[in-house]
Amino acid sequence: MENAQYVIIPTGARSRIVVDSLPSKILGETRTYTILLPRNYEVNTGKRYPIVYLLHGIMDTNEGWYKNGHVKTVMDRLVESGEAEEMIVVTPNAGGNIYAGVWNGYFNMPGWNYEDFFFQEFLPHIESKYRVIADRSHRAIGGLSMGGGGSTVYAQRHPGMFCAVYAMSALMMLDANGGLPSHGQEKMDIFNNSVREHSAIDFVRRADDKQKEALRTIRWFVDCGDDDVLFDVDIEFYQAMRNAGIPCQLRVRDGGHDWEYWHTAFYTALPYFSRNFGK
């Protein structure tokens, strides 16, 4: 049959989703997270795995990537087909309904030192509790929208921590009038200001030679739909990287700022991470 489409359906062991939590002294509360463990995690108990920190978008939580992005399905299919290696994927909770008074964001801001929590508490917790290959060459980060910008800035500010970044529809910056409307919610104003202060584009433009050299040690990938509301800032980031002589892959496909795009992007992200582990 001409132009037939075939789908790999996993027939062996499957990966496993676990929802867990840890108390944070820095944030003063307990934070949940969702972690995907490889299909052979319980079988080969002596094996350690590379890890991807997968960040969610604003108004979402640690559950979104697994319910709407179907991370487990994508992982099982790509491992079965040999296009991706087994890895651990973990998503922290940095959000929720901000209009209901819930904090959002991956950066330190007044009342919400999330970046400190991530690097001082969350990452060490994950890599001590689970069998992670806890070195830079087997640790990657990615995310969508707020999480795409967060993953980019985390790698910029901590270049010795990650080997690769995959930023989807990434919130790379906000101009003076940008951002979601506050509707009287102070936390939204604080969030918008934090994104302006942590502009991924300005970071590249202002980087000195030493910083640029550090950025060149990371593999960068930006993936954004041509109808996405963040398309222009993602292209601007890519151009800034080119002007700075920092290699960065760019993928533009038909699509907008939605789960259909991010779900399909994950089929590219997992093989990309696999190719860069151990490099």
N, C-alpha and C positions, 0 to 999 in steps of 0.2 A: 504494500500500500504506500503510495507516494506521500511524502511529507508527514509521515506518521510521527507522533510525539510519544516518547517513552518516558516513564517516570520510575526511578529507582525506589522500590518499596523495601524497607529494611526487613530482613527475615531472621536476623540473629538477635543477640542481646541489645537492649536499648539503653540510652542514657537515662538518668534519673534526676528529677527536679526536687530540690529540698528548700524549704523556707525556714529560716532560722533568724536569730537576733543576737545582739550583744549590747550590754549596757555601756553607755559612753559617759565618761567623766567630763570630757570636753564640752559635749552638747547638753549634759545634764539630763539625759533621757535614754531610753532603750530604742535602738534602731533595728528594724527588720532588714533582711536581705534575701534574695533568691539566688540559688546556686545550682548550676547544671553539672552533674558529675558524669564522667565518661561511662560508656556502656560496660567496660571491663574494670571499673573502679573497685567493685566488690570481689571480682574474680582474681585479679592480679594485685594482691594487697601489698606487694613490695615495690610497685611501680609508682613513680611520681610523674606529674603531668604539667605541661605549659598552661598558662592561665591568661584569660582575657577579662579585663574589667570593662563591663558593658554598661554605659550610663544612659539613663532615661531622660525624657524631656520634661519641660515644665508642666505642672498640673498632673503629672503621672507619678507612679511609684515604682518600686522594685518589681511589681507584678506585670507591668505593661509589656515588656519585651517578650515575656513568656506566654501571655494570653493573646496578645495581638500580633506580635512579631513571629510567633511560632518557632522560637529558638530551638526547642527540642526536636521538632520535626525536621528543620533544616539540618541540624547537626547529625541526626541519625541517617538521613539520606546521603549527606556528603561523606560521612565516614564509611558508610556501606559502599559507596561508589569509588572510594579511594581518593576523592578530591580534597578531603580535609583529614587531618590527623585528629586523634582523640585529644581533647583539651578540656580544661575546666573553664566554665563561663560564669561569672558572678556579677550580679547587679545590686548595688546598694540602694537604699531609699533616701533620696535627697529632696523629696517633694511631697505632693498632694495638692489639695485644693487651697491655693494661696488666698483666695477670696473668703475662705472660711477661717483664715487666720493661721494657716499652716506655713511654716518656713519652706522656702524653695531655694535651690542654688548650690553650686559646687565650690564657691569661693568663700573666703572669710569675709564676714560683714558684721556690723554691730548686732550682737545678740545671737550670732549663728556662725561659729568658726568651723565651717564644714571641711575646708581644706586641711586644717589641722587634724580633725577627726579622721579623715580619709587616710592620711599618710602616717599618723602616729598611733591610731587605734585600729581602724578597719583593715587596712592592708596587712599589718602584722598578725591580726587575729585570723584572717583567712589563711594566710600562708603558714601558720603554725597548726591550725586545726585540721586542714585538709592537706593531702599529699601533693603539694605544689613544688615544681622546680623553681625554687625561690631565687632566681637571678634575672638580671636585666634581659638577657638574650632569649628568655622563655616567658617574658611578661609583656603583654600588649594591652592597649586600651582603645576603646572606641565608643561611639554613642550617636544619638540623634538629637537634632535641634539644640536645646539647652545642653544636653549631654554630648553633642558633637563639639560644641564650643568648649565645654568643660574638659573633655578628653584632650583637645588640642592645647588648651592652656596648661593643663596638668603636665603634659609632655614638654611644653616649652619651659615651664618653671622647674621641672624635675627631670631633665634630659637623661640623667643617669639611671632612671628607673624603668624606662620602657624601650623596647626595640622597634615597635611599630604603632601607628595610629591610623584608625579608619573613622573619619568624621563624615557623618551623613546629615545633609540639610542643616549644617552647623551654624549656630548662633555665634558667629565670630566677633561681632561687635554691635554696638548700638550707637546711633548718633544722638545728639542732644534731645531730640524730640521722639526718639524711637522707643520701642517696648510696648508691652501690653498696658492698657489704661489701668490706673490704680483703683478707680471707683471708691476712693476713700480708704483703701487698705494700705496702711503704711508699709507693710512687708513687701508689697509690690513695688513701691517706690525705692525701697532699699535694694531689692533684687535688680531692678533696672540700673541703678547706679553702680552696682557691683559688676555688671556686665560691661558698662562703659569703662570702668576703671581697669578691667582685665581684658582689654581688646587684644585679640590674637593677632590682628592685622598690625596694630601699633607696635606690638612686641617685635614683630619681624622687621618693621621699618626702623626701629630704634636700636636693633641688636648690634652690638659691636662685633669685631672679628672673632673673639673667643666664643661668644654666644652663637654666632652663625656656624662656627665649626662644630659646636656641640649639637646644634639642630641637624647638621648634615649626617650625624651618626644614627639618626632615627629614620625609619621608612614612613613616609607620609602619603595618605590617600584621602582625597576629598571626593565625595559622591553626592550630587545634588540634581534634582529634577529641573527641567527647563521652565516649569511653571511654578516652581517653589518660591514662596515669599522671601526666602533667604538666598535666592540664586545670586543676586548682585554682590552680596557681601562674601559669598563663597568664592566667586570669581575674583573678587578684589584680593582675598587672601592668597589665592593661587598665584595671582600676578605679583604680589609682594614677595612670595617665596621665589618665584622665577627671577625677579630683579635682584634678590639677595644671593642668588646662586645656590639655593637649597632645593635639591630634587624633590618633587612632589607630583604624584599621579593625580589626574583629574578625570572623573567620569561624569558625563552629563547624559541623562536619559530622559525620555518623555515621562513626565509625572510631576506631582505636586508634593505638598507637605502633608503626607498621610501614610498610614500603615501599609497600604498596598506597595508604596515605593520602598519603605524601609524593610519590609519583609523580603522583597525580591533582592534588595541590596545585600542582605545578609548572606545570600548565596555566593556573592563575590567576596564578602568580608572574610568568611571562614577560610577559604583557600588562600587568600592573601595573608592572613595571619600564619597559616601553616607554612607557607613558603618562607616566611621571615623568622620563624622560631629557630634558634640556634645559630643565627648568623652574627 
